[in-house]
Amino acid sequence: MRFRFRRATVACTALAAALTLAAAGCSSAASHDSTTSGASGSSAPGKGSKAVGFIFVGPKDDYGYNQAAYEGSQEVKKAFPDLQVITAENVPEDDNAARVMDSMIQKGAKIIFATSYGHLDAALKVAAEHPDVVVVQQGNVIANGKVTANVGTYFGTVYEPVYLAGIAAGKATKTNKLGYVYAFPIPQTIANIDAFELGAKSVNPAAKTYTVNTSNWCDPAKQAQATQSLLSQGVDVITQHQDCTATVIKATEAAGAYTVGYHADASSLAPKGWLTGSQWAWGPLYTDIVKTAEAGTFTGSKYNANYRVGYKNGENPFIQSPFGPSVTQETKDAIAAAKTKISAADGSPFVGPVTDQDGKVRIPAGTVPDYATLDTIDYFVDGVVGQLPKS
């Protein structure tokens, strides 16, 4: 598959455009590393690049979001030994991001990956100022009116493997209380929380998911407090939507509770309580984007700005993590069957009827919502405990 954004399924809505919160935690200083050289001049956007640039909002060893993105960049490095791969960690979601991307362009980069949700504005600015450079942003959507041929977004349907992980949680819990530590109420996060609860409920109707909001993508102190709050309520399985995941996992393991991971394989941090998780495998998709740009056939948002891949087209970069020692064969079989079911044309974790916390039917019986619809979700489903913060 060549990455041309032609098969995108995400609609550009006012809600998604407005929610330009950070999809990863911030820090003020940017650090760089790079490999060595290659290539020549350009014509089409991205063609003839000497380098490929990646900016990360956090550290590359966070056992989470940024580590997964960094590992993907290193697969690009292996796939294109003649291209310099330039990386920058701890790049804030402000004008500094544009400055760092500009510096990469000065070093010969004509392909830039801006890997955080909050890097969108900077990515659009850089793309507009450098029409010969392909700029792709991870996890957001580009609103109508900001479309140019050299820019686009990409992401996986993260809630699909999260739904499967919810099945493991629903099977493992003894208290029927599951915990979810999350940062911001953006559609991606809400869809994950809802999918986790729906997965758990599919095998354990009594399961409920208790939520705690940290309003930060990576604040270990807030994460520790949130974890203890959940444990004190009798929660015995905890998952999260945080960039850095170690604090929550270690605290959960120390309390003898079960862990469901997110973003990266952190099973080494919870040798007893690890169930499974969801993790990024960005290498193939990153590599495909670079191939397309290098070939001069990148069409970006000229056709459709926002590209999503999921189980229905077999290319989801968000995959299931390894199982832990306590997961039974029965649970593994249930997860395998559920994956086959939701991967079908008429399948989804959100096949109706789906009701919200107030009992209102949000997805009618028999309806299969598409990826675009779920990328704008703004409600908690029945079974989720906790209220969405008011904007």
Secondary structure, DSSP 8 states (H G I E B T S, - for coil): ----STT------HHHHH----SS---S--EEEE--------SSTTTT-SEEEEE-SS-TTSSSHHHHHHHHHHHHHHH-TTSEEEEEES--SSHHHHHHHHHHHHTTEEEEEE-SGGGHHHHHHHHHH-TTSEEEEES----TT---TTEEEEEE-THHHHHHHHHHHHHH-SSSEEEEEES---HHHHHHHHHHHHHHHHH-TT-EEEEEE-SSSS-HHHHHHHHHHHHHTT--EEEEE-S--HHHHHHHHHTT-EEEEEES--GGG-TTTEEEEEEE--HHHHHHHHHHHHTT---GGGT-SEEEE-GGGT--SEEE----TT--HHHHHHHHHHHHHHHSTT--TT-S-EEBTTS-EEE-TT----HHHHTT----BTTEES-----
